[in-house]
Amino acid sequence: MKLKQYEQATKHYDASFKLAKYEKFPYSEGFDEVIEAYLYAGRKEDALIITNDMLKRQSYDQKFKKLEPLKEKLLSYED
């Protein structure tokens, strides 16, 4: 992602999220950047899906609530 190769980065993130779908992992400050990579790659709908999935993780880690503003940003973003 730091190389601004967003399409390639999101492919790797896809694999990571698939592997960890049922795992309880803690919130990390970098999740907002990961979700924004999907937006930069032209994958707004996938960014929303991932954000919604992460927001559901508040049931065990309230820090995921920090992604609420990002969800609002995604909903208002024009392609």
mmCIF file of the N, C-alpha and C atoms, coordinates in Angstrom:
data_MODEL
# 
_entry.id   MODEL 
# 
loop_
_atom_site.group_PDB 
_atom_site.id 
_atom_site.type_symbol 
_atom_site.label_atom_id 
_atom_site.label_alt_id 
_atom_site.label_comp_id 
_atom_site.label_asym_id 
_atom_site.label_entity_id 
_atom_site.label_seq_id 
_atom_site.pdbx_PDB_ins_code 
_atom_site.Cartn_x 
_atom_site.Cartn_y 
_atom_site.Cartn_z 
_atom_site.occupancy 
_atom_site.B_iso_or_equiv 
_atom_site.pdbx_formal_charge 
_atom_site.auth_seq_id 
_atom_site.auth_comp_id 
_atom_site.auth_asym_id 
_atom_site.auth_atom_id 
_atom_site.pdbx_PDB_model_num 
ATOM 1   N N  . MET A 1 1  ? 0.817   -1.182  0.000  1.00 0.00 ? 1  MET A N  1 
ATOM 2   C CA . MET A 1 1  ? 0.000   0.000   0.000  1.00 0.00 ? 1  MET A CA 1 
ATOM 3   C C  . MET A 1 1  ? 0.869   1.256   0.000  1.00 0.00 ? 1  MET A C  1 
ATOM 4   N N  . LYS A 1 2  ? 1.970   1.224   0.722  1.00 0.00 ? 2  LYS A N  1 
ATOM 5   C CA . LYS A 1 2  ? 2.844   2.401   0.772  1.00 0.00 ? 2  LYS A CA 1 
ATOM 6   C C  . LYS A 1 2  ? 3.431   2.724   -0.592 1.00 0.00 ? 2  LYS A C  1 
ATOM 7   N N  . LEU A 1 3  ? 3.438   1.741   -1.482 1.00 0.00 ? 3  LEU A N  1 
ATOM 8   C CA . LEU A 1 3  ? 3.922   1.980   -2.841 1.00 0.00 ? 3  LEU A CA 1 
ATOM 9   C C  . LEU A 1 3  ? 2.802   2.480   -3.757 1.00 0.00 ? 3  LEU A C  1 
ATOM 10  N N  . LYS A 1 4  ? 1.626   2.674   -3.176 1.00 0.00 ? 4  LYS A N  1 
ATOM 11  C CA . LYS A 1 4  ? 0.440   3.149   -3.898 1.00 0.00 ? 4  LYS A CA 1 
ATOM 12  C C  . LYS A 1 4  ? -0.016  2.158   -4.966 1.00 0.00 ? 4  LYS A C  1 
ATOM 13  N N  . GLN A 1 5  ? 0.234   0.887   -4.708 1.00 0.00 ? 5  GLN A N  1 
ATOM 14  C CA . GLN A 1 5  ? -0.251  -0.184  -5.580 1.00 0.00 ? 5  GLN A CA 1 
ATOM 15  C C  . GLN A 1 5  ? -1.500  -0.761  -4.927 1.00 0.00 ? 5  GLN A C  1 
ATOM 16  N N  . TYR A 1 6  ? -2.560  0.031   -4.973 1.00 0.00 ? 6  TYR A N  1 
ATOM 17  C CA . TYR A 1 6  ? -3.763  -0.272  -4.200 1.00 0.00 ? 6  TYR A CA 1 
ATOM 18  C C  . TYR A 1 6  ? -4.474  -1.535  -4.656 1.00 0.00 ? 6  TYR A C  1 
ATOM 19  N N  . GLU A 1 7  ? -4.520  -1.778  -5.951 1.00 0.00 ? 7  GLU A N  1 
ATOM 20  C CA . GLU A 1 7  ? -5.183  -2.994  -6.426 1.00 0.00 ? 7  GLU A CA 1 
ATOM 21  C C  . GLU A 1 7  ? -4.470  -4.237  -5.916 1.00 0.00 ? 7  GLU A C  1 
ATOM 22  N N  . GLN A 1 8  ? -3.154  -4.228  -6.008 1.00 0.00 ? 8  GLN A N  1 
ATOM 23  C CA . GLN A 1 8  ? -2.365  -5.368  -5.522 1.00 0.00 ? 8  GLN A CA 1 
ATOM 24  C C  . GLN A 1 8  ? -2.505  -5.508  -4.010 1.00 0.00 ? 8  GLN A C  1 
ATOM 25  N N  . ALA A 1 9  ? -2.478  -4.388  -3.305 1.00 0.00 ? 9  ALA A N  1 
ATOM 26  C CA . ALA A 1 9  ? -2.598  -4.427  -1.848 1.00 0.00 ? 9  ALA A CA 1 
ATOM 27  C C  . ALA A 1 9  ? -3.943  -5.015  -1.429 1.00 0.00 ? 9  ALA A C  1 
ATOM 28  N N  . THR A 1 10 ? -5.018  -4.610  -2.103 1.00 0.00 ? 10 THR A N  1 
ATOM 29  C CA . THR A 1 10 ? -6.336  -5.108  -1.705 1.00 0.00 ? 10 THR A CA 1 
ATOM 30  C C  . THR A 1 10 ? -6.477  -6.601  -1.972 1.00 0.00 ? 10 THR A C  1 
ATOM 31  N N  . LYS A 1 11 ? -5.788  -7.116  -2.952 1.00 0.00 ? 11 LYS A N  1 
ATOM 32  C CA . LYS A 1 11 ? -5.816  -8.564  -3.185 1.00 0.00 ? 11 LYS A CA 1 
ATOM 33  C C  . LYS A 1 11 ? -5.223  -9.310  -1.990 1.00 0.00 ? 11 LYS A C  1 
ATOM 34  N N  . HIS A 1 12 ? -4.155  -8.761  -1.440 1.00 0.00 ? 12 HIS A N  1 
ATOM 35  C CA . HIS A 1 12 ? -3.537  -9.372  -0.255 1.00 0.00 ? 12 HIS A CA 1 
ATOM 36  C C  . HIS A 1 12 ? -4.436  -9.216  0.969  1.00 0.00 ? 12 HIS A C  1 
ATOM 37  N N  . TYR A 1 13 ? -5.057  -8.053  1.084  1.00 0.00 ? 13 TYR A N  1 
ATOM 38  C CA . TYR A 1 13 ? -5.987  -7.846  2.198  1.00 0.00 ? 13 TYR A CA 1 
ATOM 39  C C  . TYR A 1 13 ? -7.174  -8.802  2.097  1.00 0.00 ? 13 TYR A C  1 
ATOM 40  N N  . ASP A 1 14 ? -7.656  -9.034  0.866  1.00 0.00 ? 14 ASP A N  1 
ATOM 41  C CA . ASP A 1 14 ? -8.760  -9.986  0.670  1.00 0.00 ? 14 ASP A CA 1 
ATOM 42  C C  . ASP A 1 14 ? -8.406  -11.348 1.262  1.00 0.00 ? 14 ASP A C  1 
ATOM 43  N N  . ALA A 1 15 ? -7.206  -11.798 0.950  1.00 0.00 ? 15 ALA A N  1 
ATOM 44  C CA . ALA A 1 15 ? -6.754  -13.107 1.448  1.00 0.00 ? 15 ALA A CA 1 
ATOM 45  C C  . ALA A 1 15 ? -6.663  -13.100 2.971  1.00 0.00 ? 15 ALA A C  1 
ATOM 46  N N  . SER A 1 16 ? -6.162  -12.015 3.533  1.00 0.00 ? 16 SER A N  1 
ATOM 47  C CA . SER A 1 16 ? -6.042  -11.918 4.990  1.00 0.00 ? 16 SER A CA 1 
ATOM 48  C C  . SER A 1 16 ? -7.402  -11.941 5.666  1.00 0.00 ? 16 SER A C  1 
ATOM 49  N N  . PHE A 1 17 ? -8.343  -11.171 5.128  1.00 0.00 ? 17 PHE A N  1 
ATOM 50  C CA . PHE A 1 17 ? -9.680  -11.136 5.733  1.00 0.00 ? 17 PHE A CA 1 
ATOM 51  C C  . PHE A 1 17 ? -10.390 -12.471 5.595  1.00 0.00 ? 17 PHE A C  1 
ATOM 52  N N  . LYS A 1 18 ? -10.138 -13.164 4.498  1.00 0.00 ? 18 LYS A N  1 
ATOM 53  C CA . LYS A 1 18 ? -10.755 -14.478 4.316  1.00 0.00 ? 18 LYS A CA 1 
ATOM 54  C C  . LYS A 1 18 ? -10.233 -15.459 5.371  1.00 0.00 ? 18 LYS A C  1 
ATOM 55  N N  . LEU A 1 19 ? -8.935  -15.426 5.608  1.00 0.00 ? 19 LEU A N  1 
ATOM 56  C CA . LEU A 1 19 ? -8.336  -16.317 6.607  1.00 0.00 ? 19 LEU A CA 1 
ATOM 57  C C  . LEU A 1 19 ? -8.799  -15.995 8.021  1.00 0.00 ? 19 LEU A C  1 
ATOM 58  N N  . ALA A 1 20 ? -9.046  -14.727 8.300  1.00 0.00 ? 20 ALA A N  1 
ATOM 59  C CA . ALA A 1 20 ? -9.367  -14.307 9.666  1.00 0.00 ? 20 ALA A CA 1 
ATOM 60  C C  . ALA A 1 20 ? -10.861 -14.039 9.878  1.00 0.00 ? 20 ALA A C  1 
ATOM 61  N N  . LYS A 1 21 ? -11.680 -14.447 8.935  1.00 0.00 ? 21 LYS A N  1 
ATOM 62  C CA . LYS A 1 21 ? -13.108 -14.127 8.992  1.00 0.00 ? 21 LYS A CA 1 
ATOM 63  C C  . LYS A 1 21 ? -13.749 -14.517 10.327 1.00 0.00 ? 21 LYS A C  1 
ATOM 64  N N  . TYR A 1 22 ? -13.406 -15.660 10.853 1.00 0.00 ? 22 TYR A N  1 
ATOM 65  C CA . TYR A 1 22 ? -14.022 -16.146 12.085 1.00 0.00 ? 22 TYR A CA 1 
ATOM 66  C C  . TYR A 1 22 ? -13.109 -16.008 13.301 1.00 0.00 ? 22 TYR A C  1 
ATOM 67  N N  . GLU A 1 23 ? -12.005 -15.336 13.134 1.00 0.00 ? 23 GLU A N  1 
ATOM 68  C CA . GLU A 1 23 ? -11.068 -15.133 14.232 1.00 0.00 ? 23 GLU A CA 1 
ATOM 69  C C  . GLU A 1 23 ? -11.398 -13.834 14.960 1.00 0.00 ? 23 GLU A C  1 
ATOM 70  N N  . LYS A 1 24 ? -11.164 -13.815 16.241 1.00 0.00 ? 24 LYS A N  1 
ATOM 71  C CA . LYS A 1 24 ? -11.327 -12.594 17.022 1.00 0.00 ? 24 LYS A CA 1 
ATOM 72  C C  . LYS A 1 24 ? -9.969  -11.902 17.101 1.00 0.00 ? 24 LYS A C  1 
ATOM 73  N N  . PHE A 1 25 ? -9.764  -10.960 16.231 1.00 0.00 ? 25 PHE A N  1 
ATOM 74  C CA . PHE A 1 25 ? -8.519  -10.207 16.267 1.00 0.00 ? 25 PHE A CA 1 
ATOM 75  C C  . PHE A 1 25 ? -8.801  -8.818  16.816 1.00 0.00 ? 25 PHE A C  1 
ATOM 76  N N  . PRO A 1 26 ? -7.827  -8.218  17.491 1.00 0.00 ? 26 PRO A N  1 
ATOM 77  C CA . PRO A 1 26 ? -8.036  -6.904  18.098 1.00 0.00 ? 26 PRO A CA 1 
ATOM 78  C C  . PRO A 1 26 ? -8.009  -5.787  17.058 1.00 0.00 ? 26 PRO A C  1 
ATOM 79  N N  . TYR A 1 27 ? -8.583  -4.670  17.442 1.00 0.00 ? 27 TYR A N  1 
ATOM 80  C CA . TYR A 1 27 ? -8.550  -3.478  16.599 1.00 0.00 ? 27 TYR A CA 1 
ATOM 81  C C  . TYR A 1 27 ? -7.106  -3.015  16.452 1.00 0.00 ? 27 TYR A C  1 
ATOM 82  N N  . SER A 1 28 ? -6.794  -2.493  15.280 1.00 0.00 ? 28 SER A N  1 
ATOM 83  C CA . SER A 1 28 ? -5.475  -1.940  15.023 1.00 0.00 ? 28 SER A CA 1 
ATOM 84  C C  . SER A 1 28 ? -5.640  -0.581  14.363 1.00 0.00 ? 28 SER A C  1 
ATOM 85  N N  . GLU A 1 29 ? -4.786  0.345   14.701 1.00 0.00 ? 29 GLU A N  1 
ATOM 86  C CA . GLU A 1 29 ? -4.865  1.698   14.148 1.00 0.00 ? 29 GLU A CA 1 
ATOM 87  C C  . GLU A 1 29 ? -4.743  1.731   12.629 1.00 0.00 ? 29 GLU A C  1 
ATOM 88  N N  . GLY A 1 30 ? -4.193  0.715   12.008 1.00 0.00 ? 30 GLY A N  1 
ATOM 89  C CA . GLY A 1 30 ? -4.001  0.705   10.565 1.00 0.00 ? 30 GLY A CA 1 
ATOM 90  C C  . GLY A 1 30 ? -5.215  0.290   9.755  1.00 0.00 ? 30 GLY A C  1 
ATOM 91  N N  . PHE A 1 31 ? -6.299  -0.130  10.418 1.00 0.00 ? 31 PHE A N  1 
ATOM 92  C CA . PHE A 1 31 ? -7.459  -0.615  9.672  1.00 0.00 ? 31 PHE A CA 1 
ATOM 93  C C  . PHE A 1 31 ? -8.078  0.467   8.796  1.00 0.00 ? 31 PHE A C  1 
ATOM 94  N N  . ASP A 1 32 ? -8.054  1.710   9.234  1.00 0.00 ? 32 ASP A N  1 
ATOM 95  C CA . ASP A 1 32 ? -8.625  2.768   8.412  1.00 0.00 ? 32 ASP A CA 1 
ATOM 96  C C  . ASP A 1 32 ? -7.851  2.923   7.101  1.00 0.00 ? 32 ASP A C  1 
ATOM 97  N N  . GLU A 1 33 ? -6.542  2.764   7.157  1.00 0.00 ? 33 GLU A N  1 
ATOM 98  C CA . GLU A 1 33 ? -5.719  2.846   5.945  1.00 0.00 ? 33 GLU A CA 1 
ATOM 99  C C  . GLU A 1 33 ? -6.005  1.675   5.012  1.00 0.00 ? 33 GLU A C  1 
ATOM 100 N N  . VAL A 1 34 ? -6.223  0.510   5.582  1.00 0.00 ? 34 VAL A N  1 
ATOM 101 C CA . VAL A 1 34 ? -6.548  -0.670  4.774  1.00 0.00 ? 34 VAL A CA 1 
ATOM 102 C C  . VAL A 1 34 ? -7.858  -0.440  4.023  1.00 0.00 ? 34 VAL A C  1 
ATOM 103 N N  . ILE A 1 35 ? -8.847  0.064   4.724  1.00 0.00 ? 35 ILE A N  1 
ATOM 104 C CA . ILE A 1 35 ? -10.148 0.304   4.098  1.00 0.00 ? 35 ILE A CA 1 
ATOM 105 C C  . ILE A 1 35 ? -10.041 1.386   3.030  1.00 0.00 ? 35 ILE A C  1 
ATOM 106 N N  . GLU A 1 36 ? -9.260  2.412   3.290  1.00 0.00 ? 36 GLU A N  1 
ATOM 107 C CA . GLU A 1 36 ? -9.064  3.464   2.289  1.00 0.00 ? 36 GLU A CA 1 
ATOM 108 C C  . GLU A 1 36 ? -8.359  2.924   1.047  1.00 0.00 ? 36 GLU A C  1 
ATOM 109 N N  . ALA A 1 37 ? -7.516  1.927   1.199  1.00 0.00 ? 37 ALA A N  1 
ATOM 110 C CA . ALA A 1 37 ? -6.855  1.323   0.035  1.00 0.00 ? 37 ALA A CA 1 
ATOM 111 C C  . ALA A 1 37 ? -7.902  0.754   -0.919 1.00 0.00 ? 37 ALA A C  1 
ATOM 112 N N  . TYR A 1 38 ? -8.955  0.158   -0.372 1.00 0.00 ? 38 TYR A N  1 
ATOM 113 C CA . TYR A 1 38 ? -10.035 -0.350  -1.219 1.00 0.00 ? 38 TYR A CA 1 
ATOM 114 C C  . TYR A 1 38 ? -10.701 0.789   -1.985 1.00 0.00 ? 38 TYR A C  1 
ATOM 115 N N  . LEU A 1 39 ? -10.855 1.909   -1.335 1.00 0.00 ? 39 LEU A N  1 
ATOM 116 C CA . LEU A 1 39 ? -11.459 3.071   -1.979 1.00 0.00 ? 39 LEU A CA 1 
ATOM 117 C C  . LEU A 1 39 ? -10.571 3.564   -3.117 1.00 0.00 ? 39 LEU A C  1 
ATOM 118 N N  . TYR A 1 40 ? -9.282  3.660   -2.875 1.00 0.00 ? 40 TYR A N  1 
ATOM 119 C CA . TYR A 1 40 ? -8.333  4.108   -3.901 1.00 0.00 ? 40 TYR A CA 1 
ATOM 120 C C  . TYR A 1 40 ? -8.244  3.120   -5.056 1.00 0.00 ? 40 TYR A C  1 
ATOM 121 N N  . ALA A 1 41 ? -8.525  1.847   -4.781 1.00 0.00 ? 41 ALA A N  1 
ATOM 122 C CA . ALA A 1 41 ? -8.485  0.816   -5.825 1.00 0.00 ? 41 ALA A CA 1 
ATOM 123 C C  . ALA A 1 41 ? -9.810  0.767   -6.605 1.00 0.00 ? 41 ALA A C  1 
ATOM 124 N N  . GLY A 1 42 ? -10.738 1.651   -6.273 1.00 0.00 ? 42 GLY A N  1 
ATOM 125 C CA . GLY A 1 42 ? -12.023 1.659   -6.967 1.00 0.00 ? 42 GLY A CA 1 
ATOM 126 C C  . GLY A 1 42 ? -12.974 0.579   -6.470 1.00 0.00 ? 42 GLY A C  1 
ATOM 127 N N  . ARG A 1 43 ? -12.800 0.146   -5.238 1.00 0.00 ? 43 ARG A N  1 
ATOM 128 C CA . ARG A 1 43 ? -13.601 -0.943  -4.674 1.00 0.00 ? 43 ARG A CA 1 
ATOM 129 C C  . ARG A 1 43 ? -14.409 -0.449  -3.471 1.00 0.00 ? 43 ARG A C  1 
ATOM 130 N N  . LYS A 1 44 ? -15.204 0.590   -3.710 1.00 0.00 ? 44 LYS A N  1 
ATOM 131 C CA . LYS A 1 44 ? -15.987 1.212   -2.644 1.00 0.00 ? 44 LYS A CA 1 
ATOM 132 C C  . LYS A 1 44 ? -16.926 0.214   -1.965 1.00 0.00 ? 44 LYS A C  1 
ATOM 133 N N  . GLU A 1 45 ? -17.616 -0.605  -2.754 1.00 0.00 ? 45 GLU A N  1 
ATOM 134 C CA . GLU A 1 45 ? -18.565 -1.560  -2.172 1.00 0.00 ? 45 GLU A CA 1 
ATOM 135 C C  . GLU A 1 45 ? -17.852 -2.553  -1.259 1.00 0.00 ? 45 GLU A C  1 
ATOM 136 N N  . ASP A 1 46 ? -16.681 -3.013  -1.678 1.00 0.00 ? 46 ASP A N  1 
ATOM 137 C CA . ASP A 1 46 ? -15.907 -3.929  -0.829 1.00 0.00 ? 46 ASP A CA 1 
ATOM 138 C C  . ASP A 1 46 ? -15.437 -3.223  0.442  1.00 0.00 ? 46 ASP A C  1 
ATOM 139 N N  . ALA A 1 47 ? -15.079 -1.944  0.309  1.00 0.00 ? 47 ALA A N  1 
ATOM 140 C CA . ALA A 1 47 ? -14.673 -1.174  1.488  1.00 0.00 ? 47 ALA A CA 1 
ATOM 141 C C  . ALA A 1 47 ? -15.815 -1.083  2.491  1.00 0.00 ? 47 ALA A C  1 
ATOM 142 N N  . LEU A 1 48 ? -17.022 -0.878  1.997  1.00 0.00 ? 48 LEU A N  1 
ATOM 143 C CA . LEU A 1 48 ? -18.188 -0.814  2.886  1.00 0.00 ? 48 LEU A CA 1 
ATOM 144 C C  . LEU A 1 48 ? -18.463 -2.159  3.556  1.00 0.00 ? 48 LEU A C  1 
ATOM 145 N N  . ILE A 1 49 ? -18.347 -3.226  2.801  1.00 0.00 ? 49 ILE A N  1 
ATOM 146 C CA . ILE A 1 49 ? -18.568 -4.567  3.359  1.00 0.00 ? 49 ILE A CA 1 
ATOM 147 C C  . ILE A 1 49 ? -17.570 -4.848  4.478  1.00 0.00 ? 49 ILE A C  1 
ATOM 148 N N  . ILE A 1 50 ? -16.312 -4.553  4.231  1.00 0.00 ? 50 ILE A N  1 
ATOM 149 C CA . ILE A 1 50 ? -15.270 -4.800  5.232  1.00 0.00 ? 50 ILE A CA 1 
ATOM 150 C C  . ILE A 1 50 ? -15.487 -3.921  6.465  1.00 0.00 ? 50 ILE A C  1 
ATOM 151 N N  . THR A 1 51 ? -15.845 -2.664  6.226  1.00 0.00 ? 51 THR A N  1 
ATOM 152 C CA . THR A 1 51 ? -16.095 -1.759  7.343  1.00 0.00 ? 51 THR A CA 1 
ATOM 153 C C  . THR A 1 51 ? -17.245 -2.261  8.196  1.00 0.00 ? 51 THR A C  1 
ATOM 154 N N  . ASN A 1 52 ? -18.328 -2.676  7.558  1.00 0.00 ? 52 ASN A N  1 
ATOM 155 C CA . ASN A 1 52 ? -19.473 -3.207  8.300  1.00 0.00 ? 52 ASN A CA 1 
ATOM 156 C C  . ASN A 1 52 ? -19.097 -4.465  9.075  1.00 0.00 ? 52 ASN A C  1 
ATOM 157 N N  . ASP A 1 53 ? -18.302 -5.338  8.465  1.00 0.00 ? 53 ASP A N  1 
ATOM 158 C CA . ASP A 1 53 ? -17.851 -6.548  9.158  1.00 0.00 ? 53 ASP A CA 1 
ATOM 159 C C  . ASP A 1 53 ? -17.013 -6.187  10.390 1.00 0.00 ? 53 ASP A C  1 
ATOM 160 N N  . MET A 1 54 ? -16.151 -5.198  10.232 1.00 0.00 ? 54 MET A N  1 
ATOM 161 C CA . MET A 1 54 ? -15.304 -4.799  11.357 1.00 0.00 ? 54 MET A CA 1 
ATOM 162 C C  . MET A 1 54 ? -16.126 -4.117  12.446 1.00 0.00 ? 54 MET A C  1 
ATOM 163 N N  . LEU A 1 55 ? -17.117 -3.352  12.064 1.00 0.00 ? 55 LEU A N  1 
ATOM 164 C CA . LEU A 1 55 ? -17.951 -2.697  13.071 1.00 0.00 ? 55 LEU A CA 1 
ATOM 165 C C  . LEU A 1 55 ? -18.705 -3.719  13.922 1.00 0.00 ? 55 LEU A C  1 
ATOM 166 N N  . LYS A 1 56 ? -19.022 -4.863  13.342 1.00 0.00 ? 56 LYS A N  1 
ATOM 167 C CA . LYS A 1 56 ? -19.686 -5.929  14.106 1.00 0.00 ? 56 LYS A CA 1 
ATOM 168 C C  . LYS A 1 56 ? -18.767 -6.496  15.187 1.00 0.00 ? 56 LYS A C  1 
ATOM 169 N N  . ARG A 1 57 ? -17.484 -6.305  15.029 1.00 0.00 ? 57 ARG A N  1 
ATOM 170 C CA . ARG A 1 57 ? -16.512 -6.831  15.986 1.00 0.00 ? 57 ARG A CA 1 
ATOM 171 C C  . ARG A 1 57 ? -16.476 -6.025  17.282 1.00 0.00 ? 57 ARG A C  1 
ATOM 172 N N  . GLN A 1 58 ? -17.291 -4.994  17.365 1.00 0.00 ? 58 GLN A N  1 
ATOM 173 C CA . GLN A 1 58 ? -17.394 -4.230  18.609 1.00 0.00 ? 58 GLN A CA 1 
ATOM 174 C C  . GLN A 1 58 ? -17.902 -5.101  19.749 1.00 0.00 ? 58 GLN A C  1 
ATOM 175 N N  . SER A 1 59 ? -18.530 -6.223  19.396 1.00 0.00 ? 59 SER A N  1 
ATOM 176 C CA . SER A 1 59 ? -19.062 -7.110  20.429 1.00 0.00 ? 59 SER A CA 1 
ATOM 177 C C  . SER A 1 59 ? -17.963 -7.628  21.355 1.00 0.00 ? 59 SER A C  1 
ATOM 178 N N  . TYR A 1 60 ? -16.716 -7.662  20.871 1.00 0.00 ? 60 TYR A N  1 
ATOM 179 C CA . TYR A 1 60 ? -15.618 -8.109  21.734 1.00 0.00 ? 60 TYR A CA 1 
ATOM 180 C C  . TYR A 1 60 ? -14.497 -7.079  21.870 1.00 0.00 ? 60 TYR A C  1 
ATOM 181 N N  . ASP A 1 61 ? -14.522 -6.036  21.037 1.00 0.00 ? 61 ASP A N  1 
ATOM 182 C CA . ASP A 1 61 ? -13.501 -4.986  21.128 1.00 0.00 ? 61 ASP A CA 1 
ATOM 183 C C  . ASP A 1 61 ? -14.139 -3.658  20.730 1.00 0.00 ? 61 ASP A C  1 
ATOM 184 N N  . GLN A 1 62 ? -14.423 -2.824  21.714 1.00 0.00 ? 62 GLN A N  1 
ATOM 185 C CA . GLN A 1 62 ? -15.112 -1.559  21.473 1.00 0.00 ? 62 GLN A CA 1 
ATOM 186 C C  . GLN A 1 62 ? -14.301 -0.579  20.618 1.00 0.00 ? 62 GLN A C  1 
ATOM 187 N N  . LYS A 1 63 ? -13.021 -0.814  20.466 1.00 0.00 ? 63 LYS A N  1 
ATOM 188 C CA . LYS A 1 63 ? -12.187 0.084   19.659 1.00 0.00 ? 63 LYS A CA 1 
ATOM 189 C C  . LYS A 1 63 ? -12.588 0.076   18.188 1.00 0.00 ? 63 LYS A C  1 
ATOM 190 N N  . PHE A 1 64 ? -13.271 -0.983  17.740 1.00 0.00 ? 64 PHE A N  1 
ATOM 191 C CA . PHE A 1 64 ? -13.717 -1.019  16.347 1.00 0.00 ? 64 PHE A CA 1 
ATOM 192 C C  . PHE A 1 64 ? -14.717 0.099   16.046 1.00 0.00 ? 64 PHE A C  1 
ATOM 193 N N  . LYS A 1 65 ? -15.296 0.679   17.086 1.00 0.00 ? 65 LYS A N  1 
ATOM 194 C CA . LYS A 1 65 ? -16.227 1.796   16.914 1.00 0.00 ? 65 LYS A CA 1 
ATOM 195 C C  . LYS A 1 65 ? -15.537 2.988   16.255 1.00 0.00 ? 65 LYS A C  1 
ATOM 196 N N  . LYS A 1 66 ? -14.228 3.052   16.358 1.00 0.00 ? 66 LYS A N  1 
ATOM 197 C CA . LYS A 1 66 ? -13.470 4.141   15.742 1.00 0.00 ? 66 LYS A CA 1 
ATOM 198 C C  . LYS A 1 66 ? -13.653 4.188   14.224 1.00 0.00 ? 66 LYS A C  1 
ATOM 199 N N  . LEU A 1 67 ? -14.167 3.107   13.641 1.00 0.00 ? 67 LEU A N  1 
ATOM 200 C CA . LEU A 1 67 ? -14.356 3.053   12.187 1.00 0.00 ? 67 LEU A CA 1 
ATOM 201 C C  . LEU A 1 67 ? -15.685 3.678   11.743 1.00 0.00 ? 67 LEU A C  1 
ATOM 202 N N  . GLU A 1 68 ? -16.528 4.077   12.681 1.00 0.00 ? 68 GLU A N  1 
ATOM 203 C CA . GLU A 1 68 ? -17.812 4.700   12.335 1.00 0.00 ? 68 GLU A CA 1 
ATOM 204 C C  . GLU A 1 68 ? -17.642 5.912   11.418 1.00 0.00 ? 68 GLU A C  1 
ATOM 205 N N  . PRO A 1 69 ? -16.752 6.862   11.734 1.00 0.00 ? 69 PRO A N  1 
ATOM 206 C CA . PRO A 1 69 ? -16.589 8.015   10.844 1.00 0.00 ? 69 PRO A CA 1 
ATOM 207 C C  . PRO A 1 69 ? -16.143 7.619   9.434  1.00 0.00 ? 69 PRO A C  1 
ATOM 208 N N  . LEU A 1 70 ? -15.343 6.577   9.348  1.00 0.00 ? 70 LEU A N  1 
ATOM 209 C CA . LEU A 1 70 ? -14.894 6.109   8.037  1.00 0.00 ? 70 LEU A CA 1 
ATOM 210 C C  . LEU A 1 70 ? -16.073 5.559   7.241  1.00 0.00 ? 70 LEU A C  1 
ATOM 211 N N  . LYS A 1 71 ? -16.980 4.863   7.908  1.00 0.00 ? 71 LYS A N  1 
ATOM 212 C CA . LYS A 1 71 ? -18.169 4.355   7.224  1.00 0.00 ? 71 LYS A CA 1 
ATOM 213 C C  . LYS A 1 71 ? -18.989 5.516   6.667  1.00 0.00 ? 71 LYS A C  1 
ATOM 214 N N  . GLU A 1 72 ? -19.158 6.559   7.449  1.00 0.00 ? 72 GLU A N  1 
ATOM 215 C CA . GLU A 1 72 ? -19.900 7.735   6.984  1.00 0.00 ? 72 GLU A CA 1 
ATOM 216 C C  . GLU A 1 72 ? -19.205 8.368   5.782  1.00 0.00 ? 72 GLU A C  1 
ATOM 217 N N  . LYS A 1 73 ? -17.890 8.417   5.824  1.00 0.00 ? 73 LYS A N  1 
ATOM 218 C CA . LYS A 1 73 ? -17.114 8.965   4.707  1.00 0.00 ? 73 LYS A CA 1 
ATOM 219 C C  . LYS A 1 73 ? -17.336 8.125   3.445  1.00 0.00 ? 73 LYS A C  1 
ATOM 220 N N  . LEU A 1 74 ? -17.331 6.807   3.600  1.00 0.00 ? 74 LEU A N  1 
ATOM 221 C CA . LEU A 1 74 ? -17.538 5.918   2.462  1.00 0.00 ? 74 LEU A CA 1 
ATOM 222 C C  . LEU A 1 74 ? -18.937 6.089   1.880  1.00 0.00 ? 74 LEU A C  1 
ATOM 223 N N  . LEU A 1 75 ? -19.923 6.231   2.743  1.00 0.00 ? 75 LEU A N  1 
ATOM 224 C CA . LEU A 1 75 ? -21.308 6.371   2.275  1.00 0.00 ? 75 LEU A CA 1 
ATOM 225 C C  . LEU A 1 75 ? -21.516 7.676   1.510  1.00 0.00 ? 75 LEU A C  1 
ATOM 226 N N  . SER A 1 76 ? -20.756 8.703   1.851  1.00 0.00 ? 76 SER A N  1 
ATOM 227 C CA . SER A 1 76 ? -20.921 9.987   1.167  1.00 0.00 ? 76 SER A CA 1 
ATOM 228 C C  . SER A 1 76 ? -19.973 10.162  -0.019 1.00 0.00 ? 76 SER A C  1 
ATOM 229 N N  . TYR A 1 77 ? -19.046 9.220   -0.185 1.00 0.00 ? 77 TYR A N  1 
ATOM 230 C CA . TYR A 1 77 ? -18.036 9.329   -1.249 1.00 0.00 ? 77 TYR A CA 1 
ATOM 231 C C  . TYR A 1 77 ? -18.669 9.098   -2.621 1.00 0.00 ? 77 TYR A C  1 
ATOM 232 N N  . GLU A 1 78 ? -18.383 10.002  -3.526 1.00 0.00 ? 78 GLU A N  1 
ATOM 233 C CA . GLU A 1 78 ? -18.832 9.872   -4.914 1.00 0.00 ? 78 GLU A CA 1 
ATOM 234 C C  . GLU A 1 78 ? -17.720 9.212   -5.719 1.00 0.00 ? 78 GLU A C  1 
ATOM 235 N N  . ASP A 1 79 ? -18.076 8.223   -6.535 1.00 0.00 ? 79 ASP A N  1 
ATOM 236 C CA . ASP A 1 79 ? -17.062 7.520   -7.359 1.00 0.00 ? 79 ASP A CA 1 
ATOM 237 C C  . ASP A 1 79 ? -16.440 8.437   -8.387 1.00 0.00 ? 79 ASP A C  1 
# 
